[in-house]
């Protein structure tokens, strides 16, 4: 798979709730920086961290998806523009917003997936100049 296909597949596995597919697509030392972690300044590491990410997501969201709008290879990572749709588990509040994401790929595996609320910042982190 080319890097852009791997990035898209990571998001498709997330949307299906397929943890095992995400593990197959990611390196054993993967770093996951989802929206909440990005805001709080922390991340999840490795396949154990991927499990922790899923558990945190299930605690926070009763439903969630990240629909891929565009995938673009950059010099540093793959840029993914996605529309996040979700419903908070405790509040029931609906959330919908565009996010910029980066997926770093090495040797056919995603090594880092990061979410940014600032799309321009995500494009810059991927090494894409406007």
C-alpha positions in Angstrom: 0.0 0.0 0.0 1.1 3.5 -0.7 1.2 6.0 2.2 -2.0 7.7 1.3 -3.8 4.4 1.1 -2.5 3.4 4.6 -3.7 6.8 6.0 -7.1 6.3 4.5 -7.3 2.7 5.8 -6.5 3.8 9.4 -9.5 6.2 9.3 -11.7 3.6 7.7 -10.8 1.1 10.5 -11.6 3.8 13.1 -15.0 4.4 11.6 -15.8 0.7 11.6 -14.6 0.3 15.2 -12.0 -2.2 14.0 -9.2 -2.2 16.6 -7.4 -5.2 15.1 -7.3 -3.6 11.7 -5.8 -0.5 13.2 -3.2 -2.5 14.9 -2.3 -4.3 11.6 -1.9 -0.9 10.0 0.2 0.7 12.7 3.7 0.1 14.0 4.1 -1.4 17.5 5.5 1.9 18.7 2.8 4.1 17.1 2.0 7.4 18.6 -1.7 8.5 18.6 -2.5 12.2 19.3 -6.4 12.4 19.0 -8.4 15.6 19.5 -8.7 15.4 23.2 -5.0 14.4 23.7 -4.0 17.3 21.4 -5.9 19.7 23.6 -4.6 18.3 26.8 -1.0 18.0 25.6 -0.6 14.2 25.8 -0.7 11.2 23.5 -1.1 7.4 23.4 1.9 5.2 22.6 2.1 1.7 21.1 -0.6 -0.9 20.6 -1.4 -0.8 24.4 -1.9 3.0 23.9 -4.1 2.3 20.9 -6.3 0.2 23.2 -6.3 3.0 25.8 -7.3 5.4 23.0 -10.3 3.2 22.1 -11.3 3.0 25.7 -11.1 6.7 26.2 -13.1 7.2 23.0 -15.8 4.9 24.2 -16.0 6.7 27.5 -16.3 10.1 25.8 -18.5 9.4 22.8 -21.7 7.4 22.3 -21.1 7.7 18.5 -18.1 9.1 16.5 -16.8 9.0 13.0 -14.1 10.9 11.0 -15.2 11.0 7.4 -12.2 11.5 5.1 -12.7 14.5 2.7 -9.2 14.7 1.2 -5.9 12.8 1.5 -2.6 14.5 0.3 1.0 13.3 0.5 3.4 15.8 2.0 7.1 15.8 2.5 6.8 14.9 6.2 3.6 13.0 6.5 0.2 12.3 4.8 -2.3 15.1 5.3 -5.9 14.1 5.9 -8.8 16.5 5.9 -11.7 14.9 7.9 -15.1 15.8 9.1 -15.6 14.7 12.7 -19.1 13.8 13.7 -20.0 12.6 17.2 -22.3 12.7 20.1 -21.0 13.1 23.7 -21.7 10.2 25.9 -22.5 12.2 29.0 -24.1 15.3 27.5 -25.7 13.9 24.4 -24.4 17.0 22.6 -23.8 16.6 18.9 -20.4 17.7 17.6 -19.4 18.3 13.9 -16.2 19.9 12.8 -13.5 19.8 10.2 -10.1 18.6 11.4 -6.7 18.4 9.9 -4.7 15.2 10.6 -1.3 13.9 9.8 -0.4 10.2 9.4 3.3 9.4 9.3 4.2 6.2 7.5 7.4 4.1 7.6 7.9 0.7 6.0 4.2 0.3 5.2 3.0 1.1 8.7 1.5 4.2 10.3 3.9 5.4 13.0 2.1 8.5 14.1 -1.5 9.8 13.8 -2.1 13.3 15.0 -5.2 15.5 15.0 -5.2 19.3 14.7 -8.1 21.7 15.1 -6.1 24.1 12.9 -6.1 22.7 9.3 -3.3 25.0 8.2 -1.2 23.8 11.1 -1.8 20.2 10.1 -0.9 20.9 6.5 2.3 22.5 7.7 3.1 19.5 9.9 2.7 17.3 6.9 5.2 19.4 5.0 2.6 20.9 2.5 3.1 24.5 1.6 0.2 26.5 0.5 
